Every structure is written in structure tokens, then in C-alpha cells.
Amino acid sequence: MTKSITSQRIWQALNQVKDPEIPVVSVVEMGIVREVVIDGDAVHVTMTPTFSGCPALHVMRRDMETAVRQLGIKNVTIETVLHPPWSTDWISDEAREKLRQFGLAPPQKHGGDLIAVAFLDVAECPRCGSKNTSIKNSFGPTLCRMIYYCHDCQDAFEQFKPL
């Protein structure tokens, strides 16, 4: 490994790895990458998936390892940890805006108070900004999404579940 490899360069490389299910945001922006440790010529990356049974887990691990290896690092370990569990509060503000522009309502920040968020069935429409919305299905196309309907623009949309 070259001496020019820094933690910052590794984070930058990982920030280029897109979430396989939401390609407008990176695994770093989603808060999935938790830690990068350089130990001599080895790099250890710790990640927490959005769900323990995330179907894209193997793709994210492979893509993160590839991104780090492309920096010239041969000894790369990607470790999956489930504690603490991933939280939507870990999504960066930049990623929240990218989700909205993508047509996916970002989850509200909850600071760990999921009870308050769980009973809200209002999500802001990512297309028109209206809160005149209602949940149509708490199970969307992936485990982490719900389907809503906007009564103002009359369009269905998905919201990332607050976790």
C-alpha cells in the first residue's frame, strides 16, 4: 500500500459506492459505512446495513471492497455489524435531499423516539411538498419503503421508513 492512502481517500472512494436500491445516494451518505481503520497495509471497513436481511448486502460489500482495492490496497476487510442497528437518522442531509429529488420521501429525523414517528401516517409529498397525504400500504417494493398517496397532486409515492 502506498503511503498516500489516507482515511480520507478511503472515505472518498466509499462515497462513490452507490446504494444498489437507491442509486442516487452513496452508502456513506446513507450512513451504512460506520468506520474505516487503516492498520499497516490493511484496511478494515465496518458497515451496518439498513436491515439485517437486506437483499443488497452482498452487492454493497462487493462494491465497497472493489472501491478500496482500486486505491491499490490488497488487504481489505468489510465487516458487517448489526449493533447498534442502522437508523434513518444516520442519513445525511444531502442524501435526504437527493432522496426527495429522486421521488422518495425521506424519513423524518426522530432521535430514537420511534413511537412518535410510527404513529404518523403523514409524509411530505416529494413532488409537490404537500402534507395532505395518506399511507396506502406500509409495505413497499423493498423492506425499507412505504407507499403513500398525495391528495393534492394525486400521485402515489414512496417514503423511506423511519427506523
Backbone as a ProteinNet text record, in pm:
[ID]
protein_1_A
[PRIMARY]
MTKSITSQRIWQALNQVKDPEIPVVSVVEMGIVREVVIDGDAVHVTMTPTFSGCPALHVMRRDMETAVRQLGIKNVTIETVLHPPWSTDWISDEAREKLRQFGLAPPQKHGGDLIAVAFLDVAECPRCGSKNTSIKNSFGPTLCRMIYYCHDCQDAFEQFKPL
[TERTIARY]
85.8	0	89.7	49.2	128.8	103	200.5	187.6	84.6	44.6	-51.4	-195.7	-215.8	-350.3	-384.1	-487.7	-531.3	-675.2	-717	-855.6	-949.7	-911.5	-993.9	-1010.7	-903.1	-912.2	-1001.6	-995.7	-1080.1	-1227.3	-1254.4	-1391.8	-1442	-1356.3	-1394.6	-1428.2	-1346.5	-1372.9	-1504.9	-1528.4	-1653	-1773.7	-1753.6	-1863.3	-1905.8	-1825.2	-1860.7	-1944.1	-1953.1	-2029.9	-2176.9	-2257	-2399.4	-2477.7	-2583.7	-2676	-2740.5	-2733.1	-2786.3	-2936.1	-3010.9	-3155.1	-3196.5	-3108.4	-3137.4	-3010.8	-2990.1	-2861.9	-2827.3	-2912.6	-2879.9	-2804.3	-2791	-2719.4	-2612.1	-2508	-2399	-2421	-2345.3	-2352.1	-2300.2	-2211.7	-2163.6	-2274.3	-2339.3	-2447.1	-2563.9	-2585.6	-2693.7	-2656.2	-2530.7	-2488.5	-2461.4	-2446.9	-2422.3	-2276.8	-2184	-2043.1	-2023.6	-1977	-1965.6	-1823.7	-1724.7	-1587.2	-1488.5	-1377	-1265.1	-1141.1	-1070.3	-948.1	-835.4	-724.6	-605.1	-508.3	-463.8	-369.5	-255.6	-149.4	-36.8	-79.6	-73.8	-114.5	-256.6	-331.4	-467.9	-568.8	-685.5	-795.8	-915.5	-975.2	-1092.7	-1207.5	-1315.8	-1433.5	-1548.1	-1612.6	-1728.1	-1853.7	-1952.3	-2077.8	-2196	-2305.2	-2430.7	-2538.4	-2595	-2698.7	-2827.6	-2912.3	-3039.3	-3127.4	-3120.4	-3190.7	-3093.4	-3103.6	-3011	-3025.3	-3143.7	-3166.6	-3169.5	-3101.8	-3101.9	-3059	-3142.4	-3106.3	-2987.1	-2954	-2842.1	-2712.1	-2711.3	-2593.8	-2468.8	-2479.4	-2361.5	-2311.2	-2402.6	-2363.6	-2289.3	-2340.9	-2274.2	-2134.7	-2124.1	-1994	-1894.3	-1938.7	-1852.1	-1808.6	-1903.9	-1873.3	-1781.5	-1799.7	-1710.7	-1569.6	-1559.9	-1427.5	-1357.9	-1430.8	-1374.4	-1325.8	-1405.5	-1367.7	-1237.8	-1222	-1099.5	-981.9	-1003.5	-895.8	-845.6	-934	-894.2	-796.6	-783	-683.5	-545.5	-536.3	-410	-393.7	-500.1	-496.1	-539.6	-454.9	-484.1	-556.3	-524.7	-580.1	-698.1	-819.2	-940.3	-1038.5	-1088.8	-1191.6	-1314.3	-1429.3	-1556.3	-1632.7	-1654	-1723.4	-1864.1	-1960.2	-2098.1	-2127.3	-2173.9	-2215	-2361.8	-2433.1	-2575.8	-2611.9	-2511	-2536	-2438.9	-2484.7	-2626.9	-2693	-2823.3	-2891.4	-2891.4	-2890.5	-2891.8	-3016.2	-3001.9	-3112.2	-3121.6	-3243	-3261.5	-3208	-3184.8	-3121.4	-2978.4	-2919	-2782.2	-2774.6	-2887.5	-2888.7	-2848.6	-2751.8	-2705.4	-2814	-2804.1	-2899.6	-2892.7	-2771.2	-2754.4	-2828.1	-2815.9	-2883.2	-3034.8	-3083.3	-3228	-3282.5	-3207.7	-3249.7	-3242.3	-3139.9	-3128.8	-3244.5	-3282.8	-3396.9	-3524	-3545.4	-3664	-3666.3	-3551.5	-3544	-3564.6	-3530.5	-3547.6	-3695	-3775.8	-3917.4	-3948.8	-3855.3	-3871.3	-3870.1	-3981.2	-3989.9	-3892.2	-3802.6	-3709.4	-3781.4	-3732.1	-3794.6	-3765.7	-3855.8	-3832.9	-3722.8	-3644.4	-3548.1	-3627.5	-3586.4	-3664.2	-3582.7	-3451.1	-3367	-3389	-3434.9	-3456.4	-3598.5	-3683.9	-3822.4	-3909.4	-3900.7	-3973.6	-4123.1	-4163	-4305.8	-4378.1	-4321.6	-4384.6	-4392	-4288.2	-4284.4	-4371.3	-4378	-4450.3	-4599.5	-4654.9	-4798.2	-4836.6	-4739.3	-4769.4	-4799.3	-4910.8	-4935.8	-4935.6	-4858.5	-4844.1	-4698.2	-4678.6	-4544.6	-4554.2	-4450.3	-4449.7	-4425.4	-4512.1	-4500.1	-4370.1	-4285.2	-4159.6	-4179.1	-4297.7	-4321.4	-4376.7	-4475.2	-4538.4	-4520.8	-4467.1	-4442.5	-4563.1	-4675.2	-4797.1	-4785.5	-4851.2	-4862.4	-5003.3	-5081.5	-5215.4	-5200.2	-5139.4	-5105.8	-5160.2	-5169.8	-5210.6	-5138.1	-5116.1	-5046.2	-5143	-5094.5	-5176.1	-5130.2	-5001.3	-4950.1	-4820.7	-4811.7	-4689.7	-4579.7	-4609.5	-4509.2	-4491.5	-4375.3	-4344.5	-4266.1	-4198	-4123.2	-3999.5	-3953.5	-3844	-3883.1	-3810.7	-3841.1	-3838.5	-3761.5	-3740.6	-3832.1	-3935.3	-4021.9	-4170.2	-4247.8	-4393.6	-4452.7	-4575.8	-4642	-4745.1	-4737.7	-4829	-4900.9	-5006.1	-5080.2	-5093.7	-5066.4	-5081.6	-5217.2	-5300.9	-5434.6	-5432.3	-5322.8	-5314.6	-5269.5	-5156.1	-5109.5	-5159.6	-5228.7	-5291	-5190.7	-5079.3	-4973.9	-4935	-4904.3	-4852.6	-4701.5	-4648.1	-4504	-4463	-4334.4	-4281.1	-4212.9	-4216	-4139.7	-4047.3	-3926.7	-3830.8	-3881.1	-3896.6	-3947.8	-3852.6	-3906.1	-3819.3	-3783.3	-3658	-3610.2	-3513
-117.5	0	122.8	221.4	343.2	427.9	512	597.6	707.9	728.5	835.4	794.3	668.4	624.8	672.8	753.3	806.8	763.4	779	750.4	835.1	959.7	1049.6	996.6	947	892.5	769.3	687.9	568.2	609.4	705.4	754.9	812.9	884.7	941.5	830.4	725.1	612.3	544.2	525.6	462.2	550.1	680	772	762.1	698.3	676.6	549.9	467.6	342.6	376.2	351	384.2	274.2	314.6	219	143.7	10.6	-64.9	-45.9	-13.7	1.2	146.9	240.4	382.9	446.8	436.3	474.3	623.1	706.9	849.7	885.1	790.8	815	709.5	747.3	653.2	581.8	476.1	402.9	488.6	583.3	676.4	774.3	832.7	928.6	865.5	736	665.5	627.3	647.9	613.7	465.2	393.5	249.3	221.5	301.4	286	352.4	275.8	325.5	364.9	291	316.7	265.8	335.6	294	294.6	181.8	170.5	122.7	196.4	156.5	96.8	-25.4	-94	-148.1	-69.7	-108.9	-108.1	-226.1	-235.6	-290.7	-294.1	-346.3	-235.6	-250.1	-158.1	-240.1	-194.4	-259.3	-158.3	-195.7	-110.3	-179.3	-102.6	-154	-92.3	-177.9	-131.4	-188.1	-112.4	-159	-143.1	-254.2	-244.3	-186.3	-137.7	-80.4	-185.4	-308.1	-421.1	-537.8	-619	-732	-829.9	-839.8	-928.8	-855.5	-741.9	-660	-743.9	-752.8	-833.4	-778	-651.2	-590.3	-594	-661.5	-663.8	-713	-822.8	-877.8	-783.7	-712.2	-616.7	-498.8	-446.9	-335.2	-376.1	-493.6	-541	-553.2	-613.6	-631.4	-496.8	-404.2	-273.9	-191.6	-201.6	-129.5	-187.5	-318.5	-381.5	-342.6	-344.1	-306	-161.6	-71.6	70.6	90.3	19.1	32.6	-32.2	-147.3	-215	-130.2	-52.6	32.5	141.9	163.2	258.6	193.1	64.2	-7.5	-87.2	-99.8	-173.1	-316.4	-409.6	-550.3	-618	-578.8	-643.1	-560	-597.1	-522.2	-615.9	-572.1	-646.8	-557.6	-610.9	-541.1	-621.1	-561.1	-629.3	-571.5	-660.2	-619.2	-629.9	-519.9	-520.8	-479.7	-539.6	-513	-435.8	-407	-331.7	-216.4	-94.6	-61.7	-77.2	-104.7	-118.3	14.1	2.8	120.5	203.6	333.8	426.2	524.2	559.6	659.8	795.8	814.9	939	950.8	839.6	839.3	888.4	903.5	952.7	1099.9	1136.8	1275.7	1367.4	1495.4	1593	1600.4	1590.2	1590.8	1471.8	1355.1	1236.2	1249.6	1311.8	1332.8	1415.4	1518.1	1600	1519.4	1438.4	1354.8	1254.8	1199.2	1106.4	1178.4	1300	1377.3	1405.5	1447.9	1477	1351.1	1236.4	1107	1064.6	1131.5	1097.9	1009	996.8	913.2	1004	1009.9	1097.7	1049.2	1137.9	1096.9	1083.4	997.8	980.9	1100.8	1125.2	1230.5	1187.1	1282.4	1252.2	1232.7	1134.8	1101.3	1097.8	1099.8	1099.4	979.5	869.9	748.1	731.1	833.6	824.6	771.1	640.6	579.7	570.4	573.8	567.1	687.1	805.5	926.3	920.1	871.7	866.2	753.3	642.1	524.4	549.8	641.3	663.7	778.6	836.5	939	869.6	901.6	846	956.7	1061.2	1172.7	1180	1188.9	1209	1324.1	1403	1513.9	1461.3	1500.3	1456	1510.5	1424	1471.7	1547.5	1538.9	1606.4	1748.5	1763.2	1894.9	1956.6	1881.2	1932.7	1930.5	1880.5	1876.2	1774	1804.1	1707.8	1648.6	1677.6	1621.4	1483.3	1394.2	1261.3	1155.3	1035.4	924.1	798	712.9	587.4	492.2	427.5	330.1	188	172.4	39.6	55.2	-7.6	2.4	-89.3	-161.5	-247.5	-203.5	-146.4	-101.3	-206.1	-165.2	-259.9	-316.9	-250.3	-303.5	-293.6	-361.3	-361.9	-223.1	-132.7	-2.7	107.2	71.6	174.9	146.8	256	250.1	327.6	298	365.2	463.9	587.7	695.4	748.2	823.6	891.2	1037.7	1125.6	1268.8	1310.7	1367.2	1409.4	1540	1615	1741.4	1719.8	1653.2	1631.1	1497.6	1422	1295.2	1195.9	1185.9	1095.3	1005	883	791.1	811.2	788.7	798.9	706.9	686.6	603	690.4	644.9	708.7	604.1	646.8	562.9	550.1	428.3	406.8	463.3	536.6	582.4	463.2	442.1	330.8	381.7
0	0	0	-73.5	-77.9	45.3	79.2	196.7	175.1	48.6	20.1	50.7	86.4	120	260.4	267	394.8	419.5	540.8	576.4	490.9	468.3	388.1	245.2	185.4	48	44.1	148.4	153.1	166	255	267.6	135.4	64.4	-65.3	-165.4	-165	-255	-218.9	-90.2	-45.8	-76.6	-76.7	-108.1	-254.8	-337.8	-478.1	-496.5	-391.6	-398.3	-376	-475.4	-468.6	-397.4	-331.3	-271.9	-388.4	-390.4	-505.1	-528.6	-423.9	-438.8	-461.8	-426.4	-445.1	-502.3	-632.2	-692.6	-692.3	-635.4	-629.4	-501.8	-411.1	-285.1	-265.8	-193.4	-167.1	-34	-14.4	111.9	227	197.4	300	336.1	235	260	335.4	314.1	382	525.5	562.5	698	715.8	606.7	612.5	649.7	597.6	634.3	769.8	865.8	1002.4	1040.7	989.4	1033	928.9	918.5	834.7	922.6	923.7	1003.2	912	913.9	839.9	941.2	913.5	1002.2	916.5	905.8	820	675.2	611.8	470.8	455.9	564.1	561.2	593	533.4	560.1	605.3	713.5	770.1	765.9	697.6	686.3	760.6	847.7	920.3	861.1	835.4	777.4	854.8	854.6	912.4	806.5	759	655.7	712.8	624.8	667.9	735.1	689.6	750.5	757.5	861.5	875.1	759.3	702.6	589.3	457	448.8	327.7	207.4	103	-12.9	-91.9	-71.1	-143.5	-64.4	48.7	135.9	62.5	-8.3	-76.9	-186.3	-252	-357	-294.1	-182.4	-115.1	-67.8	-7.5	41.6	-73.2	-182.7	-300.3	-357	-372.6	-430.9	-340.8	-209.2	-117.6	-123.9	-125	-132.6	-263	-373.4	-503.1	-500.8	-443.4	-438.3	-361.2	-251.4	-171	-243.8	-304.8	-379	-496.1	-556.2	-669	-626.5	-497.1	-445.8	-433.3	-468.5	-459.8	-331.2	-255.8	-129.3	-156.1	-117.9	-144	-28.3	93.3	211.8	264	220.1	254.4	323.6	436.2	507.5	522.3	484.1	504	609.1	724.7	833.9	849.2	859.9	883.1	1032.3	1090.5	1230.9	1237.5	1330.2	1342	1468.6	1548.8	1671.6	1681.1	1697.7	1705.4	1569.3	1569.4	1440.6	1365	1233.1	1147.2	1176.9	1165.1	1188.3	1072.3	1037.1	931.8	974.8	1103.6	1149.3	1096.9	1054.8	1003.5	858.8	792.1	654.4	656.8	575	572.6	516.2	550.4	498.3	345.8	291.5	145.6	82.9	145	92.6	103.3	209.9	224.4	107.6	69.7	-44	-174	-190	-310.4	-317.5	-202.8	-199.8	-245.5	-192.7	-229.2	-379.5	-434.4	-577.7	-662.2	-606.1	-671.7	-671.1	-587.8	-577.1	-458.2	-368	-249	-126.5	-56	60.9	167.5	212.6	317.4	451.1	537.9	668.5	758.1	850.8	948.3	1044.1	1090.9	1196.3	1324.9	1403.3	1522.2	1650.8	1639.8	1759.5	1848.9	1792.4	1869.7	1921.3	1905.6	1951.6	1838.6	1815.9	1705.7	1732.6	1857.7	1890.3	1828.1	1845.1	1790.3	1638.4	1574.1	1428.1	1374.8	1446.5	1398.9	1381.9	1458.9	1451.8	1359.9	1293.9	1194.6	1062.9	1002.9	870.1	765.9	795.1	703	659.7	532	476.6	378	370.4	276.2	135.9	44.5	-93.9	-153.7	-209.2	-266.8	-398.1	-456.2	-583.2	-565.9	-475.1	-461.7	-322.6	-227.4	-93.5	-1.8	-48.5	32.4	145	255.8	365.1	368.8	266.1	252.2	187.4	264.1	213.6	309.5	259.7	345.7	303.1	400.7	373.2	303.3	201.2	127.8	157.7	182.3	214.4	292.2	406.6	486.5	434.1	326.8	263.5	119.5	91.1	-43.1	-119.4	-225.4	-308	-237.9	-132.7	-52.8	94.3	180.4	323.5	385.9	326.6	388.4	334.5	258.5	200	225.6	227.8	239	121.3	88.5	-23.1	30.7	-18.2	19.6	-103.2	-77.2	-184.2	-147.2	-243.5	-223.1	-278.8	-191.1	-232	-311.1	-304.8	-379.1	-523.3	-543	-681.2	-737.5	-653.6	-692.4	-749.6	-680.4	-723.6	-607.4	-637.8	-536.5	-526.8	-408.6	-389.2	-276	-265.1	-158.7	-55	69.4	175.7	234.3	261.2	331.3	473.7	523.1	658.9	762.5	859.1	969.2	1058	1077.8	1161.5	1263.5
[MASK]
+++++++++++++++++++++++++++++++++++++++++++++++++++++++++++++++++++++++++++++++++++++++++++++++++++++++++++++++++++++++++++++++++++++++++++++++++++++++++++++++++++

